[in-house]
Amino acid sequence: MATVHLRIGDLVWGKLGRYPPWPGKIVSPPKDLKKPRGKKCFFVKFFGTEDHAWIKVEQLKPYHPHKEEMIKINKGKRFQQAVDAVEEYLKKAKGKDQTHSDDKSKSEKGRKTAKPMKIIEEDDEDAFKGGSSDKPASSMEPITKRLKIVEEDTGSTSIQAADSTAINGSITPTDKRIGFLGLGLMGSGVVSNLLKMGHVVTVWNRTAEKQCDLFIQEGARLGRTAAEVVSMCDITFSCVSDPKAARDLVLGPSGVLQGIRPGKCYVEMSTVDPETITELAQVITSRGGRFLEAPVSGSQQLSNDGMLVIVAAGDRSVYEDCSSCFQAMGKTSFFIAGEAGNAARMMLILNMVQGSFMATIAEGLTLAQATGQSQQTFLDILCQGQMASTFVDQKCQNILQGNFKPDYYLKHIQKDLRLAISMGDSVNHPTPMAAAANEVYKRAKALDQSDNDMSAVYRAYIH
């Protein structure tokens, strides 16, 4: 293949992280921004966004020769807005070039002209915004995603990593019609990422219009009822708050069960108890539907960033059909062999540990304060030791700043603790740490912290 020579001012398609190729222009970087070491790269400003980044040369393609190819494989509304912004930019540039040419012709008529210089207009901010402030990505770090398959002949659970087609962010959206029910903290981020990656999505939410309108503007379709979404779509995902909401969504009036037909896929992403999953699996499959449970580990921010961890169980073929969707919404997915309900068990254990850990961190911060120690120093030391993590740092900073805007509702982590304790009781396994943490969260709920972030458990210790 012939080498393509690029230079400042060229229009290009740039591949940034897990996002599809995006139209941009090579520009001069800010003077204080150093070029990364290693492979050759250019500084690219993307159209239809506020974003710019250093992009390796092998991740760049000239705009015009690859335009039709890119438009065919990318159908998202934001992508189309970016392409429209390029065309608008070209019209403006053509008009300016014509004016420049006419003026030059008049002033230098009869004189030999010098070799033309490429005009670069880096201050044309409106051309790059293109009516949208959504970014294709915020950094140039590659995101490696993997699908993880868990299966043994014995039926017991184990983990085995397998490379996915999403390595370095190459995602081809499924041609299946996708439905999504539930647009809360987690569901909203998931739907946004499905749309960004070019999936055709129909949405429904219990409190419909206000929440759904945001996604309709981004290219989603609206379903009038849960049953209608399921009947219209090949794969329907659900993400709601608790077991009761999950049952009501399936079994209630105009619910999922009314729209299930043979071959339709239903994927339950809510964190619920295994008994609820077993019940839902049975009623879905009794109508000829295909069922998968796929609860997610993460937070609102991770959902927005498409960096959730997905734990699935049930119909393996549905899991495989959901491949591009899971790649869009998460950084990793696991399939756990055995019966439906195993993913619920695993997720409850994970959230039990997280909830107990959060309560312990809050206890440490308040004990530091009570004994005259600096809470900030406690945090600084903690974040330099073996327990250092983004989770610890973010939650402690929330506490120190008094910022309890929900990233994961306190009432939901308490629900998960309660369900985990009940699960332990069902197999006669002690869960004393979870039980103690549960009591602290119950006190926080009594102090009206239910709809705050889980880090608001801190307030249970100071009242």
Secondary structure, DSSP 4 states (H G I P E B T S, - for coil): -PPPP--TT-EEEE--TTSPPEEEEE-PPPTT-PPPSSS-EEEEEETTSS-EEEEEGGGEEETGGGHHHHHHH---HHHHHHHHHHHHHHHHHHHHHHHHHHHHHHHSTTSPPPPPPPP--TT-HHHHHTT----S-S-------EEEE---TT-----EEEE-TTGGG-----SS-EEEE--SHHHHHHHHHHHHTT--EEEE-SSHHHHHHHHHTTT-EE-SSHHHHHHH-SEEEE--SSHHHHHHHHHSTT-HHHH--TT-EEEE-S---HHHHHHHHHHHHHTT-EEEE--EE--HHHHHTT-EEEEEEE-HHHHHHTHHHHHHHEEEEEE--SSTTHHHHHHHHHHHHHHHHHHHHHHHHHHHHHTT--HHHHHHHHTTSTT--HHHHHHHHHHHHT----SSBHHHHHHHHHHHHHHHHHTT---HHHHHHHHHHHHHHHTT-TTSBGGGGGGGG--
